[in-house]
Amino acid sequence: MTELPELSGKVAVITGASRGIGYGVAEALLARGDRVCITGRSEEALKEAVETLGADRVIGVAGKAHDEAHQAVVVERTMEAFGRVDFLVNNAGTNPVFGPIADLDLNVARKVFETNVISALGFAQKTWHAWQKDNGGAIVNIASLAGISASPFIGAYGVSKAAMVNLTLQLAHEFAPGVRVNSIAPAVVKTKPPPPCTRAARRRPPRPTRWPGSASPPTSAAPPRSSPRTSPTGSPARPSSSTEASSSTPESADQLRTGAGPFTVPLTEPAPLSRQRTRTAE
């Protein structure tokens, strides 16, 4: 960033911010005058991000989000550099597997929870004790649509994001009134994946040609690019058959209409898997 506004006096810690959503949040906060500490696994990628954002108002601390020692160092270095931690954005997350939850390696499930949930709690605890307990502030947890509906083939990720939603409620209740805590549930976000994710994607098993619960295979092995629930204008379309919704009234309370994606997810009866979007990239 070449031109920055006057300092606002506020400081934020943003996890998983060397790219993607976290990097975008850092840009937005810098644009209003905040100073930020960003974290990420890759020291090289983090260094590049700091230089691009502006090293005079940004520091970077490389490490693994679930590592308690790393969490402590992040908060300590932020306090040393800027003297305060007003905001925490828990954006770090992982989704290393793609497949049915019945075959999920439990050690992988533990890793997903450590990174996506436990790390968020750890950072919240440390920022609370370092600054927010006595001075107030705000926490934003980046959850996912996968956490509020079924997410075929990324079940561990979805369950972890559901836990993050509830963690948000717990923190909001206990940290009130001084600290405001909210979560955001984005849909698919196009970002640049790190090399490990790219390699993992190449090793994904082929999608089945016959989907569970379907009398006949879909017309193609991959889900359609455009959802049949989307109208030409991009707004949610009414369900066209009883298999897509359990109620004849699309606007009923039994359905969850998502605000971040062009489709509707019934709560009482999920649509056939061939008609659901299954990839999530935060």
N, C-alpha and C positions, 0 to 999 in steps of 0.2 A: 504494500500500500504506500503510495507516494505522499499523499496528503492526509493528515490526521487532525481531527478536531481537538479542541482544548480538553484536557483531562477532566473526566467526570468525578474522579476520586474513588470510583468503584473498581473492584478487582474480582476476577472470576477464575475458577479452576475448571478446565474442560478436559475430560478424559477421552481418549481415543480421537484426538483432534488433528492428527497429521494429514488427514484427508477426509473427504465425504461430509457427513452431517456435522461432525465436530468442528471441522475446519470452517465450514460455512457459519457456524455459530460464533466462532472466534472472529471472523471477518465482521459480522454484524455488531458484536460488542465493541470491537476496536473502532468501528465507524461512528459510534456514539460517544467515544472518549474513554472507554474502560481500558484497563490493563488486564492481561490474561496470562495464565500459565496453562500450557497445553501438554498433554501426555500422549504417549504412543509406544509401541513395542520397538520400532525401528529407530535407532538413534540417527541414522543417516536421513531417513524421511522426515524426522522431527526437526533436524537441523535445517533442512531445506524449507520446511514450513515456517519456522521462526524467521529465517532470512526474508522470505517472501512477505510475511505479515508485517514485519518491522521489529528488529531486535531491540529497539529502544523501549518498546512497550510490551514485549512478549518474551517469556522464558519458556523453555521446554525441558521436560524431565522424562527420559526414556525408562521404560520398565514394564513389567507385567501388571495389569490392573489388579489381579487378585492377590498380589504379593503385598502383605501388610507392611513390610519394610519400605517398599516403593511408595505406598500410600503415605506413610509418615514423612518420607523425604519430600514428596510433592508439596505437602502442606507446609513443612518447615521452610523449604526454599521459597515458597510463595510469600510467607510471612517475612522472611529475611529481605526479599527483593522489594516487596510492595507494602508490607506492614499490615495487611488485612486480607480477609477472604469473604467477600460479600456474597458471592454466587458460586454455586457448584452445579455443573452440568454433567450428569452421569451418562455418558454416551458410549463408553467402551463396551463392546460386545463381541460374541463369537457364535458361529453356526457351522461347525466343522463336519457335520454329517448330513446325509440326505438318504432317507430310506424309511421303511415302516418302523414304528416305535416298538413293535413286538420283537424286533431283532436288534434293538439299540444296545450297544455296549454300555453297561452301567458306569464304567470308568469315564467314558466320554460324556455321559449325562452329568456326572459330578463336575467335570471340567466346565461344561456349559454353565452350570449353576454357580460355580466359583467365579467365573468371569462376568456373567450377566447379572447376578443378583448379590452375591456376597461382597463383591468388590464395591458395588454401589453403596451397600450398607457401611462398609469400612470407610469409604471416603466421606460419607455423611457424618459418621461418628467423629472423625478427625477434624473436619471443618467446624463441626458444632463445638467441640471442646477448645479449638484454637481461636475462634472468633465469634461465631454466630450465636453461641449461648448467651453472651453478654451484650452483643451488638446488633443482633438480628441479621436478616439476609433472606436468601431464596435458594431453593434447590429445584432443579428440573431433571427428571428421570426420562430418558428416551426409551420408551417401551416399544410396542409394535401392534399392528392389527392382528398379528399372529397370537397375541396374548389375550385377545377378547373373542376369538372364534377358533374353530378347529383348523389345524394347519397340517394337512396331509404331507408326510415325508419330511417335515421339519418339526416333529412333535416336541423334541427336547427344547428347541429354541422357543416354540410357542408357550410351553409350560413355564419356562424361565421368565418370559416376558409377562405372563400372567402373575407370577410371583412378584415381579417388579411393580406391577400395578398395585398389588396389595401392600407392598413395602411402602409405596408412596402414601397410601392411606394411613399406615401406622406412623410414619414420620410426620405427616401433616398433623395428626392428632397430638403427638407427644411434643413436637417442636413449636406448636402454636403457643401464643400468638406472635411471637417474635420472628419466626422463620416461616415463610410461605413455601409449601412443597406441592409441586404439580408433576404430572407425567404427560408425555405426548406419545400418541400411537400412530406413527407414520405408516403408510403403505410402502410399496416398492419404491425405492429411491435409486436412481442411476448414479453410481459412484465408481471410481476407479478401484477395482479390487486389488489387494496385495498379492504378490506372487503365490504364497501358499494356497490362497483361496482359488486362484486360477488353476493351479495344478490339481487341487481337489475336485474342481468342477469337471476336469477331464476324466477323472477316475469314477465319476458317478455311474451307477448302473443304469442301463437303458430303461426308459419308461415302459411299463407293461403295455402290450397291445390290447389286452382285455382288462377293463377296469373292474374292481370289486363292485358287486351289486348291479352290474350292467348286463343286460341280456345279450348285447352284441358289442363288439369292439368299436371304439370311436373311429371316425373317418380317417384320422391320422394318429400316429403314436404320440405326438406332442400336443399339448393343449393349444386351442386356437389362439392366435395373436390378439384378436379382439373378442371380448366377452360377449356372448349372446344376450347378456342382460343389459348391454349398453345401447342406448338409443343413438341415432345419427348425430345428435348434438352433444353426446358425451355424458348425458345425465342418466341416472338410474332408470331402467325401463321396468314396467310391471312384469311380474312373473307370467310366463306363458302357459304353464301347466301345473298340475297338482304336485308333481315331483319336485318343483322348485320352491314351493312354499306350502306350509300346512294350513294356511288360512286363505280364503278367497279375497280377503281384504289386505292388499299389499301394505297399507299404512298402519296395520294393527300393531299393538304393543308387543306381540310375540315375535316381531322381527326387529333386527338391528340394522338400521340404515347407516352405513358408514359415511362419514363426512369427508374422508380423504381419498376415496377411490370410487370409480364409476360402476359400482355394483352393490347389490343388497345381499346380506348374509342372513338367512332365516335362523332363528335360535332353536326352533323346535324340530326341524328336519333339514339336515344339510343337503345341499344340491349334490348331484352325482359328481364324483371326483373329476370326471373329464371336463366338468364345467367350472371347476374352481381354479383360482390362481394360486399356485403353490410356491412360487419363488419369492423370497423376501430378502432384501439386501439393505441393511441399515448401515 
